[in-house]
Amino acid sequence: MSFPRPFLRLTGPVLNAPDPALLAAFYRELLGWHTESEEPDWVKLRGPGGTGSLAFQIDPDFVPPVWPGSPGEARMTTHLDIETDDLAKAVGRAIELGAREAEYQPEEDVRVCLDPIGHVFCFWIRT
């Protein structure tokens, strides 16, 4: 049996967090986005002009991934790529807001960072 394809639109990733509002505040400041909706266990941010979204849901048992991955540890299964025109300034701002730069950096024109609870995100410059 074949089903016709219904309307589908990917609206954006959702990150788990023990405190969704706290993590949303970090990304709101980092990206300059606004809060589209907020509930006790859920926050959704939206980019300028309605472009892009990023949501956060409660997960009291969240375990941050290990970067780079190691056998037997929680591995990163997804990450956020954030384009910038200045890696040093982007990383500096992220650190100022509570992130940390990862020890392992796989490429010269990319900087891997961890948000305040350990989600991996990368700043990159288009070449």
C-alpha positions as CSV (number, residue, x, y, z in Angstrom):
1,M,0.0,0.0,0.0
2,S,1.3,3.5,-0.8
3,F,0.2,6.6,1.0
4,P,0.3,10.0,-0.7
5,R,2.8,12.3,0.9
6,P,1.1,14.7,3.3
7,F,2.2,18.3,3.9
8,L,5.5,18.1,5.8
9,R,7.8,21.0,6.9
10,L,10.8,20.6,9.1
11,T,10.5,23.4,11.6
12,G,13.8,23.1,13.3
13,P,15.8,21.1,15.8
14,V,14.8,20.5,19.5
15,L,17.5,20.3,22.2
16,N,16.9,18.5,25.5
17,A,17.8,20.3,28.6
18,P,17.2,20.1,32.4
19,D,16.2,23.8,32.2
20,P,14.9,24.7,28.8
21,A,14.5,28.4,29.7
22,L,18.1,28.7,30.8
23,L,19.4,27.1,27.6
24,A,17.1,29.1,25.4
25,A,18.4,32.3,27.0
26,F,21.9,31.3,26.0
27,Y,21.0,30.8,22.4
28,R,18.7,33.8,22.3
29,E,21.6,36.0,23.3
30,L,24.2,34.2,21.1
31,L,22.0,34.3,18.0
32,G,20.1,37.5,18.6
33,W,16.8,35.6,18.1
34,H,13.5,36.2,19.9
35,T,11.3,33.9,21.9
36,E,8.3,32.7,19.9
37,S,6.7,30.6,22.6
38,E,7.5,29.6,26.1
39,E,5.9,27.1,28.5
40,P,7.4,25.6,31.7
41,D,8.9,22.6,29.8
42,W,9.3,24.1,26.3
43,V,10.8,27.2,24.7
44,K,10.9,28.0,21.0
45,L,13.2,30.7,19.5
46,R,12.7,32.2,16.0
47,G,15.3,33.9,13.8
48,P,14.9,37.4,12.4
49,G,12.2,37.7,9.8
50,G,10.9,34.3,10.8
51,T,13.9,32.4,9.4
52,G,14.9,29.3,11.3
53,S,13.8,28.1,14.7
54,L,15.4,26.3,17.6
55,A,13.4,24.7,20.4
56,F,14.3,23.4,23.9
57,Q,12.4,20.7,25.9
58,I,12.7,19.5,29.4
59,D,14.9,16.5,30.1
60,P,15.8,16.2,33.8
61,D,18.0,13.2,33.0
62,F,20.0,14.9,30.2
63,V,23.5,13.6,29.8
64,P,25.9,15.7,27.7
65,P,27.6,14.1,24.9
66,V,31.4,13.6,24.8
67,W,33.3,15.4,22.1
68,P,35.1,13.8,20.4
69,G,33.2,10.6,20.9
70,S,34.7,7.7,22.9
71,P,33.5,4.1,23.2
72,G,31.0,3.6,26.1
73,E,30.2,7.3,26.5
74,A,27.3,9.4,25.3
75,R,28.1,10.3,21.7
76,M,27.1,13.4,19.9
77,T,24.3,12.5,17.4
78,T,23.7,16.0,16.1
79,H,25.1,19.5,16.4
80,L,24.3,23.0,15.4
81,D,26.4,24.7,12.6
82,I,26.5,28.5,13.0
83,E,28.1,30.6,10.3
84,T,30.1,33.6,11.3
85,D,32.4,36.2,9.7
86,D,34.9,36.1,12.6
87,L,35.7,32.9,14.5
88,A,37.6,34.7,17.4
89,K,34.7,37.1,18.1
90,A,32.1,34.4,17.8
91,V,33.9,32.1,20.2
92,G,34.6,35.0,22.6
93,R,31.0,36.0,22.7
94,A,29.9,32.4,23.2
95,I,32.3,31.9,26.1
96,E,31.2,35.2,27.6
97,L,27.6,33.8,27.6
98,G,28.6,30.5,29.3
99,A,29.9,28.2,26.6
100,R,33.3,26.7,26.4
101,E,35.6,25.9,23.5
102,A,36.2,22.2,22.9
103,E,39.8,21.0,23.4
104,Y,39.7,19.0,20.1
105,Q,39.4,21.2,17.0
106,P,39.2,19.2,13.8
107,E,39.6,22.0,11.3
108,E,41.3,25.4,11.1
109,D,38.3,27.3,9.8
110,V,35.8,25.7,12.3
111,R,35.6,26.1,16.1
112,V,33.8,23.5,18.1
113,C,32.2,24.7,21.2
114,L,30.0,23.3,24.0
115,D,27.0,25.3,25.2
116,P,26.4,25.8,29.0
117,I,25.1,22.2,29.4
118,G,27.3,20.5,26.9
119,H,25.5,20.4,23.5
120,V,28.1,20.6,20.7
121,F,27.9,23.5,18.3
122,C,30.3,24.7,15.6
123,F,31.2,28.2,14.3
124,W,32.4,28.1,10.7
125,I,33.4,30.5,8.0
126,R,32.3,29.9,4.5
127,T,35.3,29.5,2.2
